[in-house]
Amino acid sequence: MQDSLTLTIYLKLIHSINKSLNQQLKKVPVILAIESSCDETSAAICADGMILSNVIANQTIHEAYGGVVPELASRVHQQNIVPAVQQALLDAKVSKNDINAVAFTRGPGLLGSLLVGVSFAKAFALAKNLPLIEINHMQAHVLAHFIGDNKPSFPFLCLTVSGGHTQIVLIKDYFDMEVIGQTTDDAAGEAMDKTSKILGLPYPGGPMIDKYARLGNPDAYKFPEPQIPGFDFSFSGLKTAILYFIQKNVKLNPNFVQDNMADICASVEKRIATILLNKLKKAADEYGIKDIALAGGVSANTGLRQGLLEMGAKNGWNCFIPKLEYCTDNAAMIAIAGYHKYLKGDFVGQNIAPLARMPL
């Protein structure tokens, strides 16, 4: 009898707590965020600027092709989008009825992949009569720094590096951003991926180079640093130099790559990192800014992260690097960007369409 009474009291307490949480959720904006710009399907829930869940469904189908196949990516997004959203709701312990707005990546990205996320967001918002919030994928990478407590102060500089973009961005406010430097050809992530192909490493190449680099000597081989004016970058010449270096040494020793994989990867990683960081320092010195951030998929690279911290310590910078889960494509960064647009009342209509190219 006493056990039954205890269980009844316990269940009433749980019901009371859940009711209280639901009442609190109704007082704050709860945002569902969708990210589908490339080959990761992601959904997240944000309540009053706090990330409650962040679900990422990766696509392994592209490994057999050595790169992302756009048509296959969009098909897998169609398979993953509903389960990802459902899991995000479950992890956040909220229901569809708790959602106040839907944020989604409009661009830039693969058009077919974007179309899946945009279509789902529009359908969900239409069915629940909710406002829509369009998000620029590259702005979201920058705004990932506003997840959690350790946030940069405006203005700050952000080095945004990914498979398709390499930019130095001056951030004056949440959505007041200016690109002051960018690549004139390949992005840093592309340079790593192409180097990994030259070395015969499996896709994705960036993490493989990072893995081998941890075991190698970064000063074993010297690769050139492009002399590009201003704050812009170039990686096509470096890629060619690496190709010729490998071809020359393989002629002398057919096992050169296998025998020196760790040293090659460490040396390539160091050169790419120094190209990026030297330009960043030049920009920081010219603008007199001490809050320096790193963002994008390549910001997960160990050598680049360590290099920024070391340069920051020498120059008195306040360095901001996202958690690894917020470096690669994810819906949490879409959610936090959506939250700040929600506060501004910045919404779009059902006639919105994805953009493969979308200026910052």
Secondary structure, DSSP 4 states (H G I P E B T S, - for coil): -HHHHHHHHHHHHHHHHHHHHHHHHHHS-EEEEEE-SSSEEEEEEEETTEEEEEEEEE--GGGGGTS--HHHHHHHHHHHHHHHHHHHHHHHT--GGG--EEEEEEESS-HHHHHHHHHHHHHHHHHHT--EEEEEHHHHHHHGGGSSS----SSEEEEEE-SS-EEEEEEEETTEEEEEEEBSSS-HHHHHHHHHHHTTPPSSHHHHHHHHHTTS-TTSS-------STT-B--HHHHHHHHHHHHHHHHH-TTHHHHHHHHHHHHHHHHHHHHHHHHHHHHHHHHT--EEEEESGGGG-HHHHHHHHHHHHHHT-EEE---GGGTSS-HHHHHHHHHHHHHHT--B-TT----SS---
